[in-house]
Amino acid sequence: MIFIIGSEPHWEEEQLKLAAEKRRQSVEILEPDQLHLGLSEREAQVFYRGRDITERLKKSRIIFRRTRGAQDQMYSLAVLAQHWKLSFTDSVLSILTNLNKLLHMPAFTTKLIRQIPTAFLAQGKVGLVDLAHVEPPFLVKPAHGRHGLGIRVMSTPKGVFRYLAKSKRGLLVQQYLELEEEFRLLVVGKKVLGVVKKIPPKGSRVANYAAGARFVEASIDAALKKEALSLCQQQGIDIAGVDLARAGRDWYLLEVNRCPEFKAFSKATGINVADEIISFALRKKP
């Protein structure tokens, strides 16, 4: 039995379901906001839309996908999966920190890929932060954002703090870089499936497919691919979209997306990502 845990099921979740069914696996997509957890006298219980699914979960494999406003349920289910010694994609730590960017990972260890100086600003903490280690101009983006929405470029700390004061959630503030090229590497398990170049629409800085960017199959140096794979392994992430960018001769990590959308990637490369993920999920040991 495979459970796919994901809010707002889209093309990716349906492709995963089809790939699992082709392998004669029972599969069900669960929306995390419909999960409810409780305690009996002896153990935790999990209910979905009022049905007790505890025993089914204990015999399953889990693929953790996206969540929208149901982080607590996702965290709790990941902890239970670990406690019950189930096979599930990614790790508790990677799920926790990827869903909440303000709970960030330790710095990574690489030789070629650089980390952009970043400040993590919690909402309402305007007077308690220091941007001294981040040089202006600043690239400001919502900690819980998606699809490139809410990104701003600001020249002064005052502008950043005004934006933070108006924001309902926390912000990530990074040193703004003039990027020349952006790439996405799709990682599943111990393999980089392929690489695409992300080309933003004319006049835009946002190289996000949902914002109109084009994905074109590409290649990058094997050493960069090896380091991107190492980044995922260091952070306990099994399935990832690793976004890298080049500024001059330097390479920077933009993001390790634990729950990548892969429709545009599959279209550009011809790679059946869903089948690769299901194959990995069935091989992975608890």
LINHU-V983988 format. One record per helix or strand of 2 or more residues. SS is the DSSP state (h for helix, s for strand). FROM is the first residue (numbers start at 0). TO is the last residue. Records with the same first field share a line. If there is no record, write none. Layout:
SS = FROM-TO ; FROM-TO
//
This chain:
s = 1-4 ; 26-29 ; 34-38 ; 43-47 ; 50-51 ; 60-63 ; 86-87 ; 112-114 ; 117-120 ; 137-141 ; 151-153 ; 170-174 ; 180-187 ; 190-198 ; 213-216 ; 238-246 ; 249-256
h = 10-21 ; 31-33 ; 53-57 ; 70-82 ; 91-98 ; 125-127 ; 156-165 ; 208-210 ; 221-233 ; 262-268 ; 272-282
//
